[in-house]
Amino acid sequence: MKILYYNGNIYTMKRPEDKVQAVLVENGIILGAGIFSDFRHEADKLVDLEGATMLPD
């Protein structure tokens, strides 16, 4: 199942200030990160982070 996380402080960790609007994940693997509308149609489930911070593991 592809899960799209959005509406939070999603940091890529490439550089300290790099953030994206959304990240698409499947089975714990990041498929893409960027603009919400670019991934919305691919997602099976949406997760609203409600402003929470998300960092890659």
PDBQT receptor file of N, H, CA, C and O in Angstrom, charges set to zero:
ATOM      1  N   MET A   1       0.836  -1.177   0.000  1.00  0.00    +0.000 N 
ATOM      2  CA  MET A   1       0.000   0.000   0.000  1.00  0.00    +0.000 C 
ATOM      3  C   MET A   1       0.883   1.244   0.000  1.00  0.00    +0.000 C 
ATOM      4  O   MET A   1       1.815   1.355   0.796  1.00  0.00    +0.000 OA
ATOM      5  N   LYS A   2       0.584   2.163  -0.889  1.00  0.00    +0.000 N 
ATOM      6  H   LYS A   2      -0.174   2.072  -1.535  1.00  0.00    +0.000 HD
ATOM      7  CA  LYS A   2       1.331   3.416  -0.975  1.00  0.00    +0.000 C 
ATOM      8  C   LYS A   2       0.665   4.450  -0.069  1.00  0.00    +0.000 C 
ATOM      9  O   LYS A   2      -0.526   4.733  -0.194  1.00  0.00    +0.000 OA
ATOM     10  N   ILE A   3       1.457   5.003   0.838  1.00  0.00    +0.000 N 
ATOM     11  H   ILE A   3       2.425   4.773   0.938  1.00  0.00    +0.000 HD
ATOM     12  CA  ILE A   3       0.969   5.976   1.808  1.00  0.00    +0.000 C 
ATOM     13  C   ILE A   3       1.608   7.321   1.530  1.00  0.00    +0.000 C 
ATOM     14  O   ILE A   3       2.825   7.422   1.378  1.00  0.00    +0.000 OA
ATOM     15  N   LEU A   4       0.782   8.354   1.464  1.00  0.00    +0.000 N 
ATOM     16  H   LEU A   4      -0.207   8.273   1.587  1.00  0.00    +0.000 HD
ATOM     17  CA  LEU A   4       1.266   9.710   1.236  1.00  0.00    +0.000 C 
ATOM     18  C   LEU A   4       1.133  10.512   2.524  1.00  0.00    +0.000 C 
ATOM     19  O   LEU A   4       0.029  10.745   3.016  1.00  0.00    +0.000 OA
ATOM     20  N   TYR A   5       2.270  10.928   3.056  1.00  0.00    +0.000 N 
ATOM     21  H   TYR A   5       3.167  10.739   2.656  1.00  0.00    +0.000 HD
ATOM     22  CA  TYR A   5       2.308  11.776   4.248  1.00  0.00    +0.000 C 
ATOM     23  C   TYR A   5       2.414  13.222   3.788  1.00  0.00    +0.000 C 
ATOM     24  O   TYR A   5       3.187  13.538   2.885  1.00  0.00    +0.000 OA
ATOM     25  N   TYR A   6       1.632  14.100   4.413  1.00  0.00    +0.000 N 
ATOM     26  H   TYR A   6       1.003  13.843   5.148  1.00  0.00    +0.000 HD
ATOM     27  CA  TYR A   6       1.607  15.504   3.989  1.00  0.00    +0.000 C 
ATOM     28  C   TYR A   6       1.197  16.393   5.151  1.00  0.00    +0.000 C 
ATOM     29  O   TYR A   6       0.847  15.905   6.226  1.00  0.00    +0.000 OA
ATOM     30  N   ASN A   7       1.243  17.713   4.927  1.00  0.00    +0.000 N 
ATOM     31  H   ASN A   7       1.527  18.110   4.054  1.00  0.00    +0.000 HD
ATOM     32  CA  ASN A   7       0.817  18.730   5.886  1.00  0.00    +0.000 C 
ATOM     33  C   ASN A   7       1.648  18.701   7.169  1.00  0.00    +0.000 C 
ATOM     34  O   ASN A   7       1.111  18.769   8.275  1.00  0.00    +0.000 OA
ATOM     35  N   GLY A   8       2.951  18.600   7.001  1.00  0.00    +0.000 N 
ATOM     36  H   GLY A   8       3.387  18.544   6.103  1.00  0.00    +0.000 HD
ATOM     37  CA  GLY A   8       3.844  18.628   8.149  1.00  0.00    +0.000 C 
ATOM     38  C   GLY A   8       5.168  19.250   7.772  1.00  0.00    +0.000 C 
ATOM     39  O   GLY A   8       5.342  19.740   6.656  1.00  0.00    +0.000 OA
ATOM     40  N   ASN A   9       6.085  19.229   8.690  1.00  0.00    +0.000 N 
ATOM     41  H   ASN A   9       5.944  18.831   9.596  1.00  0.00    +0.000 HD
ATOM     42  CA  ASN A   9       7.453  19.670   8.442  1.00  0.00    +0.000 C 
ATOM     43  C   ASN A   9       8.236  18.428   8.034  1.00  0.00    +0.000 C 
ATOM     44  O   ASN A   9       8.770  17.718   8.886  1.00  0.00    +0.000 OA
ATOM     45  N   ILE A  10       8.302  18.170   6.737  1.00  0.00    +0.000 N 
ATOM     46  H   ILE A  10       7.868  18.747   6.046  1.00  0.00    +0.000 HD
ATOM     47  CA  ILE A  10       8.923  16.955   6.219  1.00  0.00    +0.000 C 
ATOM     48  C   ILE A  10      10.313  17.317   5.716  1.00  0.00    +0.000 C 
ATOM     49  O   ILE A  10      10.463  17.964   4.679  1.00  0.00    +0.000 OA
ATOM     50  N   TYR A  11      11.321  16.894   6.459  1.00  0.00    +0.000 N 
ATOM     51  H   TYR A  11      11.199  16.369   7.301  1.00  0.00    +0.000 HD
ATOM     52  CA  TYR A  11      12.711  17.218   6.127  1.00  0.00    +0.000 C 
ATOM     53  C   TYR A  11      13.337  16.082   5.320  1.00  0.00    +0.000 C 
ATOM     54  O   TYR A  11      13.132  14.908   5.629  1.00  0.00    +0.000 OA
ATOM     55  N   THR A  12      14.103  16.439   4.280  1.00  0.00    +0.000 N 
ATOM     56  H   THR A  12      14.269  17.392   4.029  1.00  0.00    +0.000 HD
ATOM     57  CA  THR A  12      14.770  15.429   3.457  1.00  0.00    +0.000 C 
ATOM     58  C   THR A  12      16.131  15.052   4.034  1.00  0.00    +0.000 C 
ATOM     59  O   THR A  12      16.625  13.956   3.768  1.00  0.00    +0.000 OA
ATOM     60  N   MET A  13      16.738  15.920   4.805  1.00  0.00    +0.000 N 
ATOM     61  H   MET A  13      16.338  16.810   5.021  1.00  0.00    +0.000 HD
ATOM     62  CA  MET A  13      18.051  15.753   5.430  1.00  0.00    +0.000 C 
ATOM     63  C   MET A  13      19.204  15.841   4.422  1.00  0.00    +0.000 C 
ATOM     64  O   MET A  13      20.348  15.553   4.774  1.00  0.00    +0.000 OA
ATOM     65  N   LYS A  14      18.919  16.236   3.175  1.00  0.00    +0.000 N 
ATOM     66  H   LYS A  14      17.989  16.470   2.889  1.00  0.00    +0.000 HD
ATOM     67  CA  LYS A  14      20.010  16.488   2.232  1.00  0.00    +0.000 C 
ATOM     68  C   LYS A  14      20.804  17.705   2.695  1.00  0.00    +0.000 C 
ATOM     69  O   LYS A  14      22.034  17.715   2.675  1.00  0.00    +0.000 OA
ATOM     70  N   ARG A  15      20.066  18.724   3.110  1.00  0.00    +0.000 N 
ATOM     71  H   ARG A  15      19.066  18.716   3.126  1.00  0.00    +0.000 HD
ATOM     72  CA  ARG A  15      20.632  19.917   3.733  1.00  0.00    +0.000 C 
ATOM     73  C   ARG A  15      19.697  20.258   4.891  1.00  0.00    +0.000 C 
ATOM     74  O   ARG A  15      18.514  19.922   4.831  1.00  0.00    +0.000 OA
ATOM     75  N   PRO A  16      20.183  20.905   5.932  1.00  0.00    +0.000 N 
ATOM     76  CA  PRO A  16      19.351  21.182   7.098  1.00  0.00    +0.000 C 
ATOM     77  C   PRO A  16      18.035  21.912   6.796  1.00  0.00    +0.000 C 
ATOM     78  O   PRO A  16      17.034  21.686   7.477  1.00  0.00    +0.000 OA
ATOM     79  N   GLU A  17      18.030  22.778   5.790  1.00  0.00    +0.000 N 
ATOM     80  H   GLU A  17      18.843  22.961   5.237  1.00  0.00    +0.000 HD
ATOM     81  CA  GLU A  17      16.826  23.572   5.503  1.00  0.00    +0.000 C 
ATOM     82  C   GLU A  17      15.903  22.922   4.469  1.00  0.00    +0.000 C 
ATOM     83  O   GLU A  17      14.838  23.473   4.189  1.00  0.00    +0.000 OA
ATOM     84  N   ASP A  18      16.265  21.784   3.899  1.00  0.00    +0.000 N 
ATOM     85  H   ASP A  18      17.130  21.336   4.127  1.00  0.00    +0.000 HD
ATOM     86  CA  ASP A  18      15.456  21.149   2.849  1.00  0.00    +0.000 C 
ATOM     87  C   ASP A  18      14.192  20.502   3.414  1.00  0.00    +0.000 C 
ATOM     88  O   ASP A  18      14.251  19.590   4.238  1.00  0.00    +0.000 OA
ATOM     89  N   LYS A  19      13.043  21.005   2.941  1.00  0.00    +0.000 N 
ATOM     90  H   LYS A  19      12.995  21.746   2.271  1.00  0.00    +0.000 HD
ATOM     91  CA  LYS A  19      11.750  20.443   3.331  1.00  0.00    +0.000 C 
ATOM     92  C   LYS A  19      10.914  20.228   2.070  1.00  0.00    +0.000 C 
ATOM     93  O   LYS A  19      11.125  20.891   1.055  1.00  0.00    +0.000 OA
ATOM     94  N   VAL A  20       9.970  19.299   2.143  1.00  0.00    +0.000 N 
ATOM     95  H   VAL A  20       9.799  18.759   2.968  1.00  0.00    +0.000 HD
ATOM     96  CA  VAL A  20       9.046  19.027   1.052  1.00  0.00    +0.000 C 
ATOM     97  C   VAL A  20       7.620  19.060   1.591  1.00  0.00    +0.000 C 
ATOM     98  O   VAL A  20       7.407  19.003   2.802  1.00  0.00    +0.000 OA
ATOM     99  N   GLN A  21       6.643  19.151   0.684  1.00  0.00    +0.000 N 
ATOM    100  H   GLN A  21       6.817  19.197  -0.300  1.00  0.00    +0.000 HD
ATOM    101  CA  GLN A  21       5.235  19.160   1.075  1.00  0.00    +0.000 C 
ATOM    102  C   GLN A  21       4.723  17.776   1.419  1.00  0.00    +0.000 C 
ATOM    103  O   GLN A  21       3.850  17.627   2.274  1.00  0.00    +0.000 OA
ATOM    104  N   ALA A  22       5.269  16.749   0.746  1.00  0.00    +0.000 N 
ATOM    105  H   ALA A  22       5.977  16.870   0.051  1.00  0.00    +0.000 HD
ATOM    106  CA  ALA A  22       4.730  15.405   0.905  1.00  0.00    +0.000 C 
ATOM    107  C   ALA A  22       5.793  14.357   0.605  1.00  0.00    +0.000 C 
ATOM    108  O   ALA A  22       6.778  14.620  -0.084  1.00  0.00    +0.000 OA
ATOM    109  N   VAL A  23       5.564  13.154   1.144  1.00  0.00    +0.000 N 
ATOM    110  H   VAL A  23       4.763  12.940   1.704  1.00  0.00    +0.000 HD
ATOM    111  CA  VAL A  23       6.446  12.025   0.859  1.00  0.00    +0.000 C 
ATOM    112  C   VAL A  23       5.593  10.773   0.664  1.00  0.00    +0.000 C 
ATOM    113  O   VAL A  23       4.695  10.488   1.455  1.00  0.00    +0.000 OA
ATOM    114  N   LEU A  24       5.891  10.029  -0.408  1.00  0.00    +0.000 N 
ATOM    115  H   LEU A  24       6.621  10.261  -1.051  1.00  0.00    +0.000 HD
ATOM    116  CA  LEU A  24       5.163   8.814  -0.752  1.00  0.00    +0.000 C 
ATOM    117  C   LEU A  24       6.008   7.610  -0.343  1.00  0.00    +0.000 C 
ATOM    118  O   LEU A  24       7.169   7.492  -0.735  1.00  0.00    +0.000 OA
ATOM    119  N   VAL A  25       5.402   6.703   0.463  1.00  0.00    +0.000 N 
ATOM    120  H   VAL A  25       4.459   6.798   0.782  1.00  0.00    +0.000 HD
ATOM    121  CA  VAL A  25       6.123   5.570   1.037  1.00  0.00    +0.000 C 
ATOM    122  C   VAL A  25       5.360   4.277   0.752  1.00  0.00    +0.000 C 
ATOM    123  O   VAL A  25       4.131   4.238   0.813  1.00  0.00    +0.000 OA
ATOM    124  N   GLU A  26       6.120   3.213   0.437  1.00  0.00    +0.000 N 
ATOM    125  H   GLU A  26       7.118   3.245   0.388  1.00  0.00    +0.000 HD
ATOM    126  CA  GLU A  26       5.521   1.883   0.282  1.00  0.00    +0.000 C 
ATOM    127  C   GLU A  26       6.442   0.863   0.955  1.00  0.00    +0.000 C 
ATOM    128  O   GLU A  26       7.630   0.782   0.640  1.00  0.00    +0.000 OA
ATOM    129  N   ASN A  27       5.888   0.098   1.872  1.00  0.00    +0.000 N 
ATOM    130  H   ASN A  27       4.924   0.164   2.128  1.00  0.00    +0.000 HD
ATOM    131  CA  ASN A  27       6.658  -0.928   2.597  1.00  0.00    +0.000 C 
ATOM    132  C   ASN A  27       7.932  -0.364   3.221  1.00  0.00    +0.000 C 
ATOM    133  O   ASN A  27       8.981  -1.007   3.189  1.00  0.00    +0.000 OA
ATOM    134  N   GLY A  28       7.836   0.832   3.787  1.00  0.00    +0.000 N 
ATOM    135  H   GLY A  28       6.983   1.354   3.813  1.00  0.00    +0.000 HD
ATOM    136  CA  GLY A  28       8.972   1.451   4.450  1.00  0.00    +0.000 C 
ATOM    137  C   GLY A  28      10.008   2.071   3.526  1.00  0.00    +0.000 C 
ATOM    138  O   GLY A  28      11.038   2.559   3.990  1.00  0.00    +0.000 OA
ATOM    139  N   ILE A  29       9.749   2.057   2.229  1.00  0.00    +0.000 N 
ATOM    140  H   ILE A  29       8.913   1.660   1.852  1.00  0.00    +0.000 HD
ATOM    141  CA  ILE A  29      10.679   2.626   1.257  1.00  0.00    +0.000 C 
ATOM    142  C   ILE A  29      10.100   3.914   0.676  1.00  0.00    +0.000 C 
ATOM    143  O   ILE A  29       8.948   3.937   0.245  1.00  0.00    +0.000 OA
ATOM    144  N   ILE A  30      10.891   4.980   0.662  1.00  0.00    +0.000 N 
ATOM    145  H   ILE A  30      11.828   4.961   1.013  1.00  0.00    +0.000 HD
ATOM    146  CA  ILE A  30      10.451   6.252   0.105  1.00  0.00    +0.000 C 
ATOM    147  C   ILE A  30      10.467   6.158  -1.417  1.00  0.00    +0.000 C 
ATOM    148  O   ILE A  30      11.512   5.929  -2.026  1.00  0.00    +0.000 OA
ATOM    149  N   LEU A  31       9.302   6.336  -2.017  1.00  0.00    +0.000 N 
ATOM    150  H   LEU A  31       8.453   6.521  -1.523  1.00  0.00    +0.000 HD
ATOM    151  CA  LEU A  31       9.178   6.297  -3.476  1.00  0.00    +0.000 C 
ATOM    152  C   LEU A  31       9.387   7.667  -4.095  1.00  0.00    +0.000 C 
ATOM    153  O   LEU A  31       9.837   7.780  -5.235  1.00  0.00    +0.000 OA
ATOM    154  N   GLY A  32       9.059   8.705  -3.341  1.00  0.00    +0.000 N 
ATOM    155  H   GLY A  32       8.694   8.613  -2.415  1.00  0.00    +0.000 HD
ATOM    156  CA  GLY A  32       9.213  10.054  -3.857  1.00  0.00    +0.000 C 
ATOM    157  C   GLY A  32       8.926  11.081  -2.791  1.00  0.00    +0.000 C 
ATOM    158  O   GLY A  32       8.228  10.808  -1.814  1.00  0.00    +0.000 OA
ATOM    159  N   ALA A  33       9.467  12.261  -2.986  1.00  0.00    +0.000 N 
ATOM    160  H   ALA A  33      10.033  12.484  -3.780  1.00  0.00    +0.000 HD
ATOM    161  CA  ALA A  33       9.244  13.372  -2.064  1.00  0.00    +0.000 C 
ATOM    162  C   ALA A  33       9.171  14.651  -2.880  1.00  0.00    +0.000 C 
ATOM    163  O   ALA A  33       9.942  14.851  -3.818  1.00  0.00    +0.000 OA
ATOM    164  N   GLY A  34       8.237  15.511  -2.511  1.00  0.00    +0.000 N 
ATOM    165  H   GLY A  34       7.611  15.348  -1.748  1.00  0.00    +0.000 HD
ATOM    166  CA  GLY A  34       8.102  16.764  -3.246  1.00  0.00    +0.000 C 
ATOM    167  C   GLY A  34       6.771  17.428  -2.999  1.00  0.00    +0.000 C 
ATOM    168  O   GLY A  34       6.355  17.599  -1.853  1.00  0.00    +0.000 OA
ATOM    169  N   ILE A  35       6.101  17.805  -4.073  1.00  0.00    +0.000 N 
ATOM    170  H   ILE A  35       6.439  17.666  -5.004  1.00  0.00    +0.000 HD
ATOM    171  CA  ILE A  35       4.844  18.546  -4.015  1.00  0.00    +0.000 C 
ATOM    172  C   ILE A  35       3.668  17.574  -3.869  1.00  0.00    +0.000 C 
ATOM    173  O   ILE A  35       3.596  16.566  -4.573  1.00  0.00    +0.000 OA
ATOM    174  N   PHE A  36       2.762  17.883  -2.962  1.00  0.00    +0.000 N 
ATOM    175  H   PHE A  36       2.821  18.701  -2.391  1.00  0.00    +0.000 HD
ATOM    176  CA  PHE A  36       1.608  17.032  -2.664  1.00  0.00    +0.000 C 
ATOM    177  C   PHE A  36       0.854  16.610  -3.923  1.00  0.00    +0.000 C 
ATOM    178  O   PHE A  36       0.571  15.426  -4.108  1.00  0.00    +0.000 OA
ATOM    179  N   SER A  37       0.532  17.559  -4.780  1.00  0.00    +0.000 N 
ATOM    180  H   SER A  37       0.762  18.521  -4.630  1.00  0.00    +0.000 HD
ATOM    181  CA  SER A  37      -0.280  17.259  -5.968  1.00  0.00    +0.000 C 
ATOM    182  C   SER A  37       0.421  16.314  -6.951  1.00  0.00    +0.000 C 
ATOM    183  O   SER A  37      -0.247  15.654  -7.746  1.00  0.00    +0.000 OA
ATOM    184  N   ASP A  38       1.751  16.240  -6.908  1.00  0.00    +0.000 N 
ATOM    185  H   ASP A  38       2.294  16.777  -6.262  1.00  0.00    +0.000 HD
ATOM    186  CA  ASP A  38       2.487  15.337  -7.795  1.00  0.00    +0.000 C 
ATOM    187  C   ASP A  38       2.311  13.870  -7.412  1.00  0.00    +0.000 C 
ATOM    188  O   ASP A  38       2.468  12.988  -8.256  1.00  0.00    +0.000 OA
ATOM    189  N   PHE A  39       1.986  13.600  -6.145  1.00  0.00    +0.000 N 
ATOM    190  H   PHE A  39       1.859  14.316  -5.459  1.00  0.00    +0.000 HD
ATOM    191  CA  PHE A  39       1.885  12.227  -5.660  1.00  0.00    +0.000 C 
ATOM    192  C   PHE A  39       0.480  11.813  -5.249  1.00  0.00    +0.000 C 
ATOM    193  O   PHE A  39       0.229  10.630  -5.018  1.00  0.00    +0.000 OA
ATOM    194  N   ARG A  40      -0.430  12.760  -5.156  1.00  0.00    +0.000 N 
ATOM    195  H   ARG A  40      -0.225  13.721  -5.344  1.00  0.00    +0.000 HD
ATOM    196  CA  ARG A  40      -1.786  12.491  -4.661  1.00  0.00    +0.000 C 
ATOM    197  C   ARG A  40      -2.462  11.348  -5.408  1.00  0.00    +0.000 C 
ATOM    198  O   ARG A  40      -3.084  10.496  -4.774  1.00  0.00    +0.000 OA
ATOM    199  N   HIS A  41      -2.363  11.301  -6.707  1.00  0.00    +0.000 N 
ATOM    200  H   HIS A  41      -1.857  11.993  -7.222  1.00  0.00    +0.000 HD
ATOM    201  CA  HIS A  41      -3.046  10.286  -7.516  1.00  0.00    +0.000 C 
ATOM    202  C   HIS A  41      -2.441   8.888  -7.362  1.00  0.00    +0.000 C 
ATOM    203  O   HIS A  41      -3.085   7.902  -7.720  1.00  0.00    +0.000 OA
ATOM    204  N   GLU A  42      -1.219   8.785  -6.839  1.00  0.00    +0.000 N 
ATOM    205  H   GLU A  42      -0.695   9.586  -6.548  1.00  0.00    +0.000 HD
ATOM    206  CA  GLU A  42      -0.561   7.489  -6.663  1.00  0.00    +0.000 C 
ATOM    207  C   GLU A  42      -0.857   6.838  -5.312  1.00  0.00    +0.000 C 
ATOM    208  O   GLU A  42      -0.641   5.638  -5.139  1.00  0.00    +0.000 OA
ATOM    209  N   ALA A  43      -1.344   7.617  -4.370  1.00  0.00    +0.000 N 
ATOM    210  H   ALA A  43      -1.519   8.591  -4.511  1.00  0.00    +0.000 HD
ATOM    211  CA  ALA A  43      -1.504   7.141  -2.995  1.00  0.00    +0.000 C 
ATOM    212  C   ALA A  43      -2.762   6.290  -2.803  1.00  0.00    +0.000 C 
ATOM    213  O   ALA A  43      -3.830   6.593  -3.334  1.00  0.00    +0.000 OA
ATOM    214  N   ASP A  44      -2.596   5.212  -2.023  1.00  0.00    +0.000 N 
ATOM    215  H   ASP A  44      -1.728   4.966  -1.592  1.00  0.00    +0.000 HD
ATOM    216  CA  ASP A  44      -3.732   4.397  -1.596  1.00  0.00    +0.000 C 
ATOM    217  C   ASP A  44      -4.317   4.939  -0.301  1.00  0.00    +0.000 C 
ATOM    218  O   ASP A  44      -5.498   4.748  -0.011  1.00  0.00    +0.000 OA
ATOM    219  N   LYS A  45      -3.468   5.625   0.482  1.00  0.00    +0.000 N 
ATOM    220  H   LYS A  45      -2.509   5.781   0.247  1.00  0.00    +0.000 HD
ATOM    221  CA  LYS A  45      -3.887   6.156   1.776  1.00  0.00    +0.000 C 
ATOM    222  C   LYS A  45      -3.193   7.492   1.998  1.00  0.00    +0.000 C 
ATOM    223  O   LYS A  45      -2.026   7.657   1.641  1.00  0.00    +0.000 OA
ATOM    224  N   LEU A  46      -3.903   8.438   2.583  1.00  0.00    +0.000 N 
ATOM    225  H   LEU A  46      -4.850   8.304   2.873  1.00  0.00    +0.000 HD
ATOM    226  CA  LEU A  46      -3.345   9.744   2.931  1.00  0.00    +0.000 C 
ATOM    227  C   LEU A  46      -3.197   9.845   4.440  1.00  0.00    +0.000 C 
ATOM    228  O   LEU A  46      -4.087   9.441   5.189  1.00  0.00    +0.000 OA
ATOM    229  N   VAL A  47      -2.067  10.387   4.883  1.00  0.00    +0.000 N 
ATOM    230  H   VAL A  47      -1.344  10.716   4.275  1.00  0.00    +0.000 HD
ATOM    231  CA  VAL A  47      -1.843  10.613   6.307  1.00  0.00    +0.000 C 
ATOM    232  C   VAL A  47      -1.521  12.083   6.512  1.00  0.00    +0.000 C 
ATOM    233  O   VAL A  47      -0.476  12.568   6.081  1.00  0.00    +0.000 OA
ATOM    234  N   ASP A  48      -2.433  12.786   7.176  1.00  0.00    +0.000 N 
ATOM    235  H   ASP A  48      -3.283  12.392   7.525  1.00  0.00    +0.000 HD
ATOM    236  CA  ASP A  48      -2.255  14.197   7.490  1.00  0.00    +0.000 C 
ATOM    237  C   ASP A  48      -1.393  14.298   8.750  1.00  0.00    +0.000 C 
ATOM    238  O   ASP A  48      -1.819  13.873   9.824  1.00  0.00    +0.000 OA
ATOM    239  N   LEU A  49      -0.211  14.843   8.630  1.00  0.00    +0.000 N 
ATOM    240  H   LEU A  49       0.135  15.188   7.757  1.00  0.00    +0.000 HD
ATOM    241  CA  LEU A  49       0.688  14.963   9.766  1.00  0.00    +0.000 C 
ATOM    242  C   LEU A  49       0.274  16.069  10.733  1.00  0.00    +0.000 C 
ATOM    243  O   LEU A  49       0.827  16.171  11.828  1.00  0.00    +0.000 OA
ATOM    244  N   GLU A  50      -0.676  16.884  10.345  1.00  0.00    +0.000 N 
ATOM    245  H   GLU A  50      -1.125  16.802   9.455  1.00  0.00    +0.000 HD
ATOM    246  CA  GLU A  50      -1.222  17.946  11.196  1.00  0.00    +0.000 C 
ATOM    247  C   GLU A  50      -0.118  18.816  11.790  1.00  0.00    +0.000 C 
ATOM    248  O   GLU A  50      -0.167  19.179  12.965  1.00  0.00    +0.000 OA
ATOM    249  N   GLY A  51       0.880  19.148  10.965  1.00  0.00    +0.000 N 
ATOM    250  H   GLY A  51       0.920  18.852  10.010  1.00  0.00    +0.000 HD
ATOM    251  CA  GLY A  51       1.958  20.035  11.389  1.00  0.00    +0.000 C 
ATOM    252  C   GLY A  51       3.121  19.353  12.103  1.00  0.00    +0.000 C 
ATOM    253  O   GLY A  51       4.096  20.016  12.456  1.00  0.00    +0.000 OA
ATOM    254  N   ALA A  52       3.036  18.051  12.320  1.00  0.00    +0.000 N 
ATOM    255  H   ALA A  52       2.244  17.513  12.032  1.00  0.00    +0.000 HD
ATOM    256  CA  ALA A  52       4.122  17.327  12.988  1.00  0.00    +0.000 C 
ATOM    257  C   ALA A  52       5.359  17.274  12.091  1.00  0.00    +0.000 C 
ATOM    258  O   ALA A  52       5.272  17.491  10.883  1.00  0.00    +0.000 OA
ATOM    259  N   THR A  53       6.499  16.986  12.695  1.00  0.00    +0.000 N 
ATOM    260  H   THR A  53       6.569  16.810  13.677  1.00  0.00    +0.000 HD
ATOM    261  CA  THR A  53       7.762  16.885  11.964  1.00  0.00    +0.000 C 
ATOM    262  C   THR A  53       8.009  15.429  11.577  1.00  0.00    +0.000 C 
ATOM    263  O   THR A  53       7.768  14.511  12.361  1.00  0.00    +0.000 OA
ATOM    264  N   MET A  54       8.500  15.236  10.339  1.00  0.00    +0.000 N 
ATOM    265  H   MET A  54       8.695  15.982   9.702  1.00  0.00    +0.000 HD
ATOM    266  CA  MET A  54       8.828  13.898   9.830  1.00  0.00    +0.000 C 
ATOM    267  C   MET A  54      10.261  13.930   9.313  1.00  0.00    +0.000 C 
ATOM    268  O   MET A  54      10.630  14.809   8.534  1.00  0.00    +0.000 OA
ATOM    269  N   LEU A  55      11.067  12.963   9.755  1.00  0.00    +0.000 N 
ATOM    270  H   LEU A  55      10.768  12.250  10.388  1.00  0.00    +0.000 HD
ATOM    271  CA  LEU A  55      12.452  12.841   9.331  1.00  0.00    +0.000 C 
ATOM    272  C   LEU A  55      12.667  11.441   8.762  1.00  0.00    +0.000 C 
ATOM    273  O   LEU A  55      12.023  10.493   9.210  1.00  0.00    +0.000 OA
ATOM    274  N   PRO A  56      13.572  11.292   7.773  1.00  0.00    +0.000 N 
ATOM    275  CA  PRO A  56      13.868   9.955   7.269  1.00  0.00    +0.000 C 
ATOM    276  C   PRO A  56      14.599   9.142   8.325  1.00  0.00    +0.000 C 
ATOM    277  O   PRO A  56      15.332   9.683   9.153  1.00  0.00    +0.000 OA
ATOM    278  N   ASP A  57      14.391   7.851   8.280  1.00  0.00    +0.000 N 
ATOM    279  H   ASP A  57      13.796   7.411   7.607  1.00  0.00    +0.000 HD
ATOM    280  CA  ASP A  57      15.034   6.963   9.261  1.00  0.00    +0.000 C 
ATOM    281  C   ASP A  57      16.237   6.306   8.648  1.00  0.00    +0.000 C 
ATOM    282  O   ASP A  57      16.917   5.522   9.310  1.00  0.00    +0.000 OA
TER     283      ASP A  57
